């Protein structure tokens, strides 16, 4: 989490959206004020939401969007593309090489 990223999308920004809009968040959980989004959806100010990231992750049992019919919650699946998985495998290979006493191919800057 970077300082200043919390609640970039809150009640004020949600109020600017059309009531037919569906908000999708695949960036970072802390960017979205989930309570404000739940309020907007319950008041029919937004049509719905699809959320793939949470703050905290995994979401707690009292997460405000749980149980809303017009909200799709997914377990951080947006990063599960072929390219992302392929790139992650290089990280694992590098970690394994370091554990075997080799120098990393991709050292941190």
C-alpha positions in Angstrom: 0.0 0.0 0.0 1.3 3.4 -0.9 0.5 6.4 1.2 -2.2 8.5 -0.4 -3.8 5.6 -2.3 -6.5 5.0 0.3 -10.1 5.7 -0.6 -9.3 7.5 -3.9 -12.8 6.3 -5.0 -15.2 7.3 -2.2 -18.7 8.7 -1.9 -17.8 11.9 -3.8 -16.4 10.1 -6.8 -19.2 7.5 -6.8 -21.8 10.3 -6.8 -20.4 11.4 -10.2 -21.2 8.1 -11.8 -24.4 7.3 -13.6 -26.9 5.1 -11.8 -26.6 2.5 -14.6 -22.8 2.3 -14.1 -21.0 -0.8 -12.8 -17.8 -0.2 -11.0 -14.9 -2.6 -11.6 -11.9 -2.6 -9.3 -8.9 -4.8 -10.2 -6.2 -2.4 -9.1 -5.7 -2.3 -5.3 -8.2 -2.8 -2.5 -7.3 0.3 -0.6 -8.1 2.5 -3.6 -11.9 1.9 -3.1 -14.0 2.9 -0.1 -16.1 -0.3 0.0 -18.5 1.1 2.6 -19.3 4.1 0.3 -19.7 1.7 -2.7 -22.1 -0.5 -0.7 -24.1 2.5 0.3 -24.3 3.7 -3.3 -25.5 0.3 -4.5 -28.1 -0.1 -1.8 -29.5 3.3 -2.6 -29.6 2.4 -6.3 -27.2 5.2 -7.2 -25.0 2.5 -9.0 -26.1 -0.6 -10.8 -23.5 -2.8 -9.3 -19.8 -3.7 -8.9 -17.2 -6.3 -9.7 -14.4 -6.4 -7.2 -11.2 -8.5 -7.5 -9.1 -6.9 -4.8 -9.8 -6.2 -1.2 -8.6 -4.2 1.8 -7.7 -6.3 3.8 -7.2 -9.3 1.6 -9.0 -11.7 2.1 -12.0 -9.6 3.1 -13.3 -9.9 6.6 -16.7 -11.5 7.4 -18.2 -8.0 7.8 -16.9 -6.7 4.4 -19.7 -4.2 3.3 -20.1 -5.7 -0.2 -20.7 -9.3 0.9 -24.2 -10.5 0.2 -25.2 -7.8 -2.3 -27.0 -9.4 -5.3 -25.6 -7.0 -7.9 -21.9 -7.3 -6.7 -19.5 -9.9 -8.0 -16.6 -10.6 -5.7 -13.7 -12.7 -7.1 -10.5 -13.9 -5.3 -7.9 -11.8 -7.0 -8.2 -13.5 -10.4 -7.4 -10.6 -12.6 -3.7 -11.4 -12.4 -4.2 -14.9 -13.7 -3.5 -14.3 -17.3 -1.1 -16.5 -19.3 1.5 -13.7 -19.4 1.3 -12.9 -15.7 1.6 -16.6 -14.7 4.6 -17.0 -17.1 6.3 -13.9 -15.6 5.7 -15.2 -12.1 7.4 -18.5 -13.0 10.6 -16.6 -13.8 10.5 -15.1 -10.3 10.1 -18.6 -8.8 13.0 -19.9 -10.9 15.2 -17.0 -9.8 14.4 -17.7 -6.1 15.2 -21.4 -6.6 18.5 -20.5 -8.2 19.4 -18.2 -5.3 18.5 -21.0 -2.8 20.9 -23.2 -4.7 23.7 -20.7 -4.2 23.6 -18.9 -7.6 23.4 -15.2 -8.2 19.9 -13.9 -9.1 19.2 -13.2 -12.8 16.8 -10.5 -11.9 18.1 -8.8 -8.7 16.0 -6.1 -7.0 17.0 -2.6 -7.9 
